[in-house]
Amino acid sequence: MADKKFHGDRRSGGPTYRRDTSKDQAPAQRPAYKSEVGDDSEYLIEGRNALSEAVRSGRSIEKLFIAEGLDKGSLTPIVSRCRESGTVIVKCDRRKLDAMSPTGAHQGVIAFVSPCEYISVGELIDKALASGTAPLIVVCDHVEDPRNLGAIIRSAEVSGAHGIIIPRRRGASVTGTVVKASAGAALHLPIAKCSNLNAAIRELKERGIWVWGAEGGESRLIYEADLTLPTALVMGSEGDGLSRLTAESCDGLVSIPMAGRVNSLNVSAAAAVLLFEAVRQRITKI
């Protein structure tokens, strides 16, 4: 696609042996705990840091599972706050946590939180415009890997971005895996879910925000785009990049220069590069 011009008016064969199978046992089955923890497995938070961030952000903890014999240490005040707020606290065998954990890195604690309170695209834009700084928003065009989404959210929050927009379908939602991958940033950054990504991009543009799609090829280098203006950065899916319609909806396409034999970056790494180029430009302008 031809890039649009910037006018500045707006806007990732020896002997064989027979094994005696008489004492073999059937492989152990991972027990199912859905009847106990409910159907909100996508709101599972695991690990000390993610739990601490959830409590610190004011998120309501519905149920907290703690491994028996766990040295709580820094978790003691967190557990106390959960108990005071009426959280159901369950002490259980560590093997139970192993079975519940999507990643196996639960560190002896797993919690179930209230569903993520997504906001509308309009509300996100309102918050960004009211912040007193030029809006910086990330739009995810069907990013499907929850770890990639978590890493993008982490970079966005650390860089001072005002929020994330994700599609309702064909993309990762904010799950426990996402929260952990974001190091808890997903609990602090406003996140909007939209039914139509291209409609969301149109709304961004109508509200005075420049929309830049991350794409390789003949697009201009990211350093040539003015990111000190109100900006939205659109990141494509891991396999296909930006969809055709999404790319056409953007004000322009930008790329990161590549010097190695591997001619691409993971989408979360690319998002970090773009976000911190925006930070560099804005700091330099001050």
Salt bridges, closest charged atoms under 4 A:
ASP3 OD2 - ARG220 NE 2.93
ASP24 OD2 - ARG19 NH1 2.54
GLU36 OE1 - LYS96 NZ 2.74
GLU53 OE1 - ARG56 NH2 2.89
GLU53 OE1 - HIS188 NE2 2.68
ASP93 OD1 - ARG95 NE 3.08
ASP98 OD1 - HIS106 NE2 2.65
ASP126 OD1 - ARG207 NH2 2.57
ASP141 OD1 - HIS142 ND1 3.03
GLU248 OE2 - ARG244 NH1 3.37
ASP251 OD1 - ARG10 NH2 3.25
ASP251 OD1 - ARG11 NE 3.61
GLU277 OE2 - ARG280 NH2 2.76
